[in-house]
Amino acid sequence: MRRVFTSIGLASVLFVSVHAVSIAADDGASNEVVYKSPGESYKEDGKYFLKESDNPIYNKNDKDEWDWLTFNGNRRYHAECHVCHGPLGLGSSFAPALATSLKTLSYEKFRDVVVNGRSVKQPDGSVNSMPSFGNNKNVMCFLDDFYLYLKARADGVLGPIPHRVMKKEAKSKDIREEEAECFGDS
């Protein structure tokens, strides 16, 4: 009997979800996010960088494919971060909206917070804490990937695209070697 109710409950959730998506698609608003470059960039070893700062930057090519690191950041964000920061980086009751924070947070500060963690006292006296991920290879080996995914979300150029349907460039040999070295597999 329990399985029947579970199945009915799941079917109801799926119906409501599909119905909500169809309503959203029929409201006349486009779900397509328009890509815009935040500045002039260059490509090196399968990665993209801003010319003005040499910071990594997301890229979408003329085949509608995102760079490998942004694609991978989408996957890895959902494995490591969205439990606290929400599935789209929009925050939760105890963690800030990273898709908003990265509108002003520098690349260097983002890296510092993820590596070292931080605690911020709130106006109500409570303290929000971000743990250090400096010893977590599943985060540290992909720090730029996380940054690029969240930066693309913050800049409004990457909408809520599930990584399984997100078009991507091929993973370069250089990126493969860098990952293997980070994990100690080389």
N, C-alpha and C positions, 0 to 999 in steps of 0.2 A: 504494500500500500504506500509506503514511504517513497518508493521510486516513482510511482504514478504522480504524486504531488510534486516531487522534484522536477519531473519532466514537464508537468503543466506549468510550474513556476518558471522554468527555463524558457519554455515556449512563449509564455507571456512576456518575459523580458525581451526576448528576441523580436516579438511582434512590435512591442512598444519602441524598441531601438530602431527597427527598420522603418516603422511608421514615422518616427521623429526625423530620421534622415530624409525620408521622402518629402515631408513637410518642409524641412529646411531647404531641400533642393528646389522645391516648387515656389519658394517665396519671392522669386525674382532676383535675389541677390546671388552673385557668383561666389562659389567656394574657391575659385582659382585665385591664388596669390600671385601677384605680379612680381617678377624678379627684378631687382635693381641693384647694381653694384655700388658698394659703399665707397669706392675709390678705385684708382688704377691699380691693377694687380699683375703679378707675374707667377709663373709656374716653375717649380724646381723639385725634382725627385718625386713627382706625383702629388705635390702639395702646392697650395696657392698662398701667396703672401701679398700684403699691401705694400706698394712701393714706398709710400710715405713713412712707414714705421717698421717694415719687415715683420709685422705681426701676422700670424696665420689668418686667412679669411676664407669663407665659404665661396664656392663657385658653382654655377649651373651653366652647362655648355649649350650649344645650339641644338643638341639632340634631346634637350630637356632632362639631361642626366646631372645629378649632383655629384660633386667630388666625393671620393671615397671616405675622407675623414668626416664630412658632415653626415653622410649616410650612416657611418659607423657610430658617430656620436648619438644619432637618433636611437639606434639599437641599444647602445650601452647606457644611455640616460635612463631608459626604461628598465634596465636591469639593476642599476645602482642608485638612482636619484629620485625617481618619480614617487616612491613610497612616501617621502617627506615633502618634496617640492611640487607634487601634483603631476598628472600624466602629460600635461602640455607645458610644464614649467610655469604654471599659473599660480603656484603657491598652495598653501593649506592653512589650517588653523595654527600650526606651529612652525612653519617654514616659509620664507619669503618666495615671492614669484620671481624666479630667475629670468624668465622671459622679460620681466620689467627691469630687474636689477642690471642686466647686461646692456640696457640702453645707455647707462652712464658708467658702469663698472669697467675699469680698464682691464686689458688682457693680463697685465702683471698682478693687479689686485685679485682678479679671479683665481689665478694660479696660487697666490699666497693663501687665500682663504681655503681653497681645497686642500692644499698641502698641509697647512698648519692649523686649520680650524679657527674659530673665533667665537666669542660670546658678546652679545649686544644687550645692554640693559634697555628695556622698553619703558615708555612713559609711566606705565602702571606699576613699575617696580619689578616686573618679571624679567627673566633673562632668557633670550633665545640663543641656543648654542649650536654651532656647526662643528661636528667632530672633525678631527684631522684624518685625512685619507692618505697621508704621506707614506704609509707602509702598505697600502693596498695596491698591488700591481694591476688589479682589474680596473683601477681608476688611474693610477699614475702612468701606466703605459699608454693611456688613451686620453690624456688630459686635454690635448688640443682638439680631439674629436668632440669631447663634451662641450668645450668652449664654442666650437664652430656651429654645432647644432643649436645651442642656446642663443648664440649671437644672431644666427639666421632667424630664429623665432623672435628675438627682441627687435630686430630690424624690420619685422613684418614681411619677410620674403619667403618664409617657409611656414606654410599652414600645417594643420594637423594631419600630416600624411603618415600612415603606418609604414614602418620601415620595410615591411614585406611587399609593398607595392611601389615603394619609392625607387625611381630609376636612378642608377648610379654608374659612375665611371668604373673601370676595372681597377682593382687594387694593384698598385705598382710594386715592382720588385723591391724598390728601396723601402717602401712602407712595410712590406713583409719582413725584410731583413731587420729593420728597426724594431718591430714587434718581437721577433724571435730573440734579438739581443736583450731587450728589456725583460723578457721572461726567462732569460738565461738558457735559451734553446740553441744558441749559435755555437 
